[in-house]
Amino acid sequence: MQRYVFDLINRSQKLFITLMKVMLPVMIIVRIAEEFGAIKVASDLLTPVMSLIGLPAEAGLIWATCALVSMYGAVGAFIGLSAHLDMTAAQLSALCAMMLFAHGLPVEQAIVKRAGASLIATTALRVGAAIGYGALVTWVSNMTGWLSEPVDFSWMAGSTVSETASGLAGWGDWGVQTVKSLIVSFAVITALLVVLDVMKVTGLTDKFTLALSPILRVSGLSRDVAPVTTIGVLLGLTFGGALIIDDARKNNYPPRTLFLSLSWLSLSHSLIEDTAIMLALGADIWVVLVGRVILTLIIIALLARLTIRWDRRPDPEPDQLVTDTSG
């Protein structure tokens, strides 16, 4: 037991350091960009895009905050703009789905790149899926009247969100929150490694992978990365990406396997926490969860077909696959 604890701490420490080498510099850069008004600039650039999708101009500021900072920053923007928002349930759900597809891009996509997938390709995938899906939801609503009822944001008006402090005070608050988040990240990484070890020893990993077989066949994802991908899908890209970085070192996954797994994680992750936040804002569950997952599976299945020749290696024996025979 003592040997296992020592090994666990050692693995957690190595994984945490690897993650911090990616995350911390990006977090500092984003904070500096915030200080110099980069969020406002991004918001102005996104206003025409919001108009084309069928969303109000305020949606540009909310999505820019979400894409460049975090989901929670966007919730703060939501509350701050609540008195000026005039949206239907479809528009709100479309914006929330866009936030789920593309948020915290500087940090999360840096992790994706470190894990072995293309930064440009996966970022374009997330932004493109967000804009396309948002436009689809608002178009369907306009054509059918689905979710066309107006949303009442008055319940947000009583909420108070302190403005981000500037100068030394702002950096002090940011530093405290960053240290807290890093401590939590280390604890979560350690806990996830324990969960994976328990699953492996008890045989739950094989059972879990078998249960996912139908989805894996459709998506073309390798069963080798199914457990860690699923953890990322449920809990978040940061932790799922960290585990994939660790697994990739040990198993030398082929580029196609990494790309498909990380593309899946990029499009749909943290289905529990992030989806709950969007539902609390008033989004429709069929839009922000069911539709998003279905679109992700379709995209990953198409990517699996398009990248079938990437690995350039003989196909394994049929009993080694849970994907289709072309993968």
C-alpha positions in Angstrom: 0.0 0.0 0.0 2.8 2.4 0.9 4.5 1.7 -2.4 1.3 2.4 -4.3 0.8 5.7 -2.5 4.3 6.7 -3.3 3.9 5.7 -7.0 0.5 7.5 -7.1 2.0 10.8 -5.8 4.9 10.5 -8.2 2.6 10.0 -11.2 0.3 12.8 -10.1 3.2 15.1 -9.6 4.6 14.4 -13.0 1.3 14.8 -14.7 0.5 18.0 -12.8 3.9 19.6 -13.8 3.3 18.6 -17.4 -0.1 20.3 -17.3 1.1 23.4 -15.5 3.9 23.9 -18.1 1.1 24.3 -20.6 -1.7 26.0 -18.6 0.1 28.6 -16.5 1.8 30.6 -19.2 -1.4 30.7 -21.2 -3.4 31.8 -18.1 -0.9 34.7 -17.5 -1.1 35.8 -21.2 -5.0 35.7 -21.1 -4.9 37.8 -17.9 -2.7 40.4 -19.5 -4.9 40.4 -22.6 -7.9 41.0 -20.3 -6.2 44.0 -18.7 -5.6 45.6 -22.2 -9.2 45.2 -23.3 -8.8 42.2 -25.6 -12.3 40.9 -24.6 -14.0 44.1 -25.8 -12.1 43.9 -29.1 -13.1 40.3 -29.6 -16.7 41.2 -28.8 -16.8 44.0 -31.4 -15.4 41.6 -34.0 -18.1 39.0 -33.2 -21.0 41.3 -33.3 -21.6 40.8 -37.1 -21.3 37.1 -36.7 -24.0 37.2 -33.9 -26.2 39.1 -36.3 -25.8 36.5 -39.0 -26.6 33.7 -36.6 -29.7 35.5 -35.4 -28.4 36.5 -31.9 -28.4 40.0 -30.3 -25.2 42.1 -30.2 -24.8 41.4 -26.5 -24.2 37.8 -27.3 -20.9 38.7 -28.8 -19.5 40.0 -25.5 -20.8 36.9 -23.7 -19.3 34.4 -26.2 -16.0 36.3 -26.4 -15.7 36.2 -22.6 -16.5 32.5 -22.7 -14.2 31.6 -25.5 -11.2 33.6 -24.3 -11.6 33.4 -20.5 -13.9 30.7 -19.1 -17.5 29.5 -18.7 -17.8 31.2 -15.3 -16.6 34.5 -16.8 -19.4 34.3 -19.4 -22.0 33.6 -16.7 -20.8 36.9 -15.0 -21.2 38.7 -18.4 -24.7 37.2 -18.6 -25.7 38.6 -15.2 -24.1 41.9 -15.9 -26.0 42.3 -19.2 -29.3 40.7 -17.9 -31.1 44.1 -17.8 -30.4 44.6 -21.5 -31.0 41.1 -22.9 -34.0 40.4 -25.1 -33.8 36.8 -26.3 -36.1 33.9 -27.1 -35.6 30.4 -25.5 -34.1 29.3 -28.8 -31.6 32.2 -28.9 -30.6 31.6 -25.3 -30.2 27.8 -26.0 -28.2 28.5 -29.1 -25.8 30.9 -27.3 -25.4 28.4 -24.4 -24.6 25.6 -26.9 -22.0 27.8 -28.6 -20.5 28.5 -25.1 -20.3 24.7 -24.5 -18.6 24.0 -27.8 -16.1 26.8 -27.5 -14.9 28.1 -24.1 -11.6 28.7 -22.4 -9.9 28.1 -25.8 -6.4 29.5 -25.0 -5.9 27.1 -22.0 -7.9 24.1 -23.3 -6.4 24.1 -26.8 -2.9 24.4 -25.5 -3.6 21.2 -23.6 -5.0 19.6 -26.7 -1.8 20.5 -28.6 0.4 19.1 -25.9 -1.6 15.9 -25.9 -0.8 15.4 -29.6 -3.5 17.0 -31.8 -3.4 20.0 -34.1 -4.1 23.2 -32.3 -5.4 24.9 -35.4 -7.6 22.0 -36.6 -9.2 21.4 -33.2 -9.8 25.1 -32.5 -11.3 25.6 -35.9 -13.5 22.5 -35.3 -14.8 23.9 -32.0 -15.5 27.4 -33.3 -17.0 26.1 -36.6 -19.3 23.7 -34.7 -20.3 26.4 -32.3 -21.3 28.9 -35.1 -22.9 26.2 -37.3 -24.9 24.7 -34.5 -26.0 28.1 -33.1 -27.2 29.1 -36.6 -29.0 25.8 -37.1 -30.9 26.2 -33.8 -32.0 29.8 -34.5 -32.9 28.8 -38.1 -35.1 25.9 -37.0 -36.8 28.1 -34.4 -37.5 30.8 -37.0 -38.9 28.3 -39.4 -41.1 26.3 -36.9 -41.7 28.6 -33.9 -39.9 26.0 -31.7 -38.6 27.6 -28.4 -39.8 31.0 -29.6 -41.1 32.2 -26.3 -39.2 35.1 -24.7 -36.9 34.5 -21.8 -37.4 36.4 -18.5 -34.0 37.5 -17.2 -35.4 39.5 -14.3 -34.2 36.8 -11.8 -30.6 37.7 -12.7 -31.1 41.4 -12.0 -31.0 40.8 -8.3 -27.7 39.0 -8.6 -24.5 40.9 -7.9 -21.3 40.2 -9.7 -18.3 42.3 -8.7 -16.3 43.8 -11.5 -12.9 42.4 -12.0 -10.5 44.6 -10.2 -7.7 46.2 -12.1 -4.1 47.0 -11.3 -2.3 45.3 -8.4 -5.6 44.4 -6.6 -6.8 42.6 -9.7 -3.6 40.7 -10.1 -3.8 39.8 -6.4 -7.3 38.4 -6.7 -6.3 36.5 -9.9 -3.3 35.0 -8.2 -5.3 33.7 -5.2 -7.9 32.2 -7.5 -5.2 30.6 -9.7 -3.4 29.0 -6.8 -6.7 27.6 -5.6 -7.5 26.2 -9.0 -4.1 24.6 -9.3 -4.5 22.9 -5.9 -7.9 21.6 -6.9 -6.5 20.4 -10.2 -3.7 18.4 -8.5 -6.3 16.8 -6.2 -8.6 15.9 -9.1 -5.7 14.4 -11.1 -4.7 12.2 -8.2 -8.3 11.1 -7.7 -8.8 10.3 -11.3 -5.6 8.2 -11.4 -6.9 6.2 -8.4 -10.3 5.7 -10.2 -8.5 4.5 -13.3 -6.3 2.1 -11.3 -9.4 0.7 -9.5 -11.3 0.3 -12.8 -8.3 -1.6 -14.3 -7.8 -3.9 -11.3 -11.5 -4.7 -10.9 -12.1 -5.2 -14.6 -14.4 -2.3 -14.9 -12.3 -0.7 -17.6 -13.1 -3.7 -20.0 -16.8 -3.7 -19.0 -17.0 0.0 -19.5 -15.4 -0.1 -22.9 -17.7 -3.0 -23.9 -20.7 -0.9 -22.9 -19.4 1.9 -25.1 -18.9 -0.3 -28.0 -21.9 0.8 -30.0 -20.9 4.4 -29.7 -17.3 3.6 -30.5 -18.3 1.7 -33.7 -20.3 4.7 -34.9 -17.6 7.3 -34.0 -14.6 5.3 -35.2 -12.7 5.9 -31.9 -10.2 3.3 -30.7 -11.1 1.3 -27.6 -7.6 2.0 -26.3 -8.5 5.6 -25.4 -12.1 5.0 -24.5 -11.7 5.1 -20.7 -9.7 8.4 -20.5 -11.8 10.0 -23.3 -15.0 9.2 -21.4 -13.6 10.7 -18.2 -12.8 13.9 -20.1 -16.3 13.8 -21.7 -17.9 13.6 -18.3 -15.6 15.8 -16.2 -13.7 18.1 -18.5 -11.0 18.5 -21.2 -8.3 19.6 -18.8 -8.4 16.4 -16.8 -9.2 14.2 -19.8 -6.4 15.8 -21.8 -4.0 15.4 -18.9 -4.7 11.6 -18.7 -4.4 11.3 -22.5 -1.0 13.0 -22.3 0.1 10.4 -19.7 -1.4 7.5 -21.7 0.2 8.7 -25.0 3.6 8.6 -23.4 3.1 5.0 -22.2 1.4 3.6 -25.3 2.6 5.6 -28.2 -0.8 6.1 -29.7 -0.9 6.7 -33.5 -1.8 10.2 -34.7 -5.3 9.3 -35.9 -6.2 7.8 -32.5 -5.1 11.0 -30.7 -6.7 13.3 -33.2 -10.1 11.6 -33.0 -10.0 11.3 -29.2 -9.0 14.9 -28.7 -11.5 16.1 -31.3 -14.2 14.4 -29.4 -13.0 15.9 -26.1 -12.8 19.3 -27.8 -16.4 19.2 -28.9 -18.1 17.6 -26.0 -16.6 17.6 -22.5 -17.7 18.2 -18.9 -21.2 17.1 -19.8 -22.2 17.1 -16.2 -21.0 20.4 -14.7 -21.0 22.7 -17.8 -24.4 21.4 -19.0 -25.9 22.0 -15.5 -24.6 25.6 -15.6 -26.3 26.2 -19.0 -29.6 24.6 -17.8 -29.5 26.9 -14.7 -29.4 29.9 -17.1 -32.5 28.6 -18.8 -31.2 26.7 -21.8 -33.1 23.8 -23.3 -31.7 20.4 -22.5 -32.4 19.0 -26.0 -30.3 21.8 -27.5 -27.4 22.0 -25.1 -27.0 18.2 -24.3 -28.8 15.8 -26.7 -28.3 17.8 -29.9 -24.7 18.7 -29.0 -23.7 15.1 -28.3 -25.4 13.9 -31.5 -23.6 16.5 -33.6 -20.3 15.5 -31.9 -20.8 11.8 -32.9 -21.6 12.8 -36.4 -18.5 15.0 -36.7 -16.2 12.4 -35.2 -17.6 9.6 -37.4 -17.0 11.8 -40.5 -13.4 12.6 -39.3 -12.8 8.9 -38.7 -13.7 8.3 -42.4 -11.6 11.2 -43.6 -8.5 10.2 -41.6 -8.6 6.5 -42.2 -5.3 6.4 -44.0 -3.4 8.5 -41.5 -1.8 5.7 -39.6 -0.6 3.9 -42.6 -0.3 0.6 -40.8 -1.9 -2.9 -41.3 -5.3 -3.3 -39.8 -5.4 -5.2 -36.5 -7.2 -8.5 -36.1 -11.0 -8.1 -36.0 -11.2 -9.2 -32.3 -8.9 -6.3 -31.4 -11.4 -3.7 -32.7 -14.6 -2.2 -31.5 -14.5 0.3 -34.5 -15.7 -0.5 -38.0 -13.4 -2.7 -40.2 -12.2 0.4 -42.0 -10.6 1.9 -38.8 
